[in-house]
């Protein structure tokens, strides 16, 4: 079973097992993996630890991008609500 992952620049990479967004980011660069917040899989934001089990177009969202900041703020709001 080969899974084809297509990146925003059009490059495609094959994986023999369902990769996670974090694995893909680590393969690209350890720095990218540290800055990654979520992965955009075919237009949906997924947790970095969720396996991608089908051919997909992905984009790794970092904390430097508006979408990444929004995810961090949303998660922080949930943590604050739990603390209260």
GIUR-V7865 format. One record per backbone hydrogen bond with DSSP energy under -1.0 kcal/mol. CO is the residue of the C=O (numbers start at 1). NH is the residue of the N-H. E is the energy in kcal/mol with one decimal. If there is no record, write none. Layout:
# GIUR-V7865
co=CO nh=NH e=E
co=CO nh=NH e=E
This chain:
# GIUR-V7865
co=3 nh=15 e=-2.2
co=4 nh=56 e=-2.1
co=5 nh=13 e=-2.7
co=6 nh=58 e=-3.0
co=7 nh=10 e=-2.4
co=11 nh=7 e=-3.1
co=13 nh=5 e=-3.3
co=15 nh=3 e=-3.0
co=19 nh=52 e=-3.1
co=20 nh=24 e=-2.1
co=21 nh=25 e=-2.5
co=22 nh=26 e=-2.7
co=23 nh=27 e=-2.2
co=24 nh=28 e=-1.6
co=25 nh=29 e=-2.9
co=29 nh=33 e=-2.0
co=30 nh=34 e=-1.7
co=31 nh=35 e=-1.6
co=32 nh=36 e=-1.5
co=35 nh=63 e=-1.9
co=38 nh=61 e=-2.3
co=39 nh=46 e=-3.1
co=40 nh=59 e=-1.5
co=41 nh=44 e=-1.8
co=44 nh=41 e=-3.3
co=46 nh=39 e=-2.3
co=47 nh=50 e=-1.4
co=48 nh=22 e=-2.2
co=56 nh=6 e=-2.9
co=57 nh=42 e=-3.0
co=59 nh=40 e=-3.4
co=61 nh=37 e=-3.4
co=61 nh=38 e=-1.3
co=62 nh=65 e=-1.4
co=65 nh=69 e=-2.3
co=66 nh=70 e=-2.2
co=67 nh=71 e=-1.9
co=68 nh=72 e=-2.3
co=69 nh=73 e=-2.5
co=70 nh=74 e=-2.4
co=71 nh=75 e=-2.6
co=72 nh=76 e=-2.5
co=73 nh=77 e=-2.1
co=74 nh=78 e=-1.7
co=75 nh=79 e=-2.1
co=76 nh=80 e=-2.6
co=77 nh=81 e=-2.3
co=78 nh=82 e=-2.1
co=79 nh=83 e=-2.1
co=80 nh=84 e=-1.9
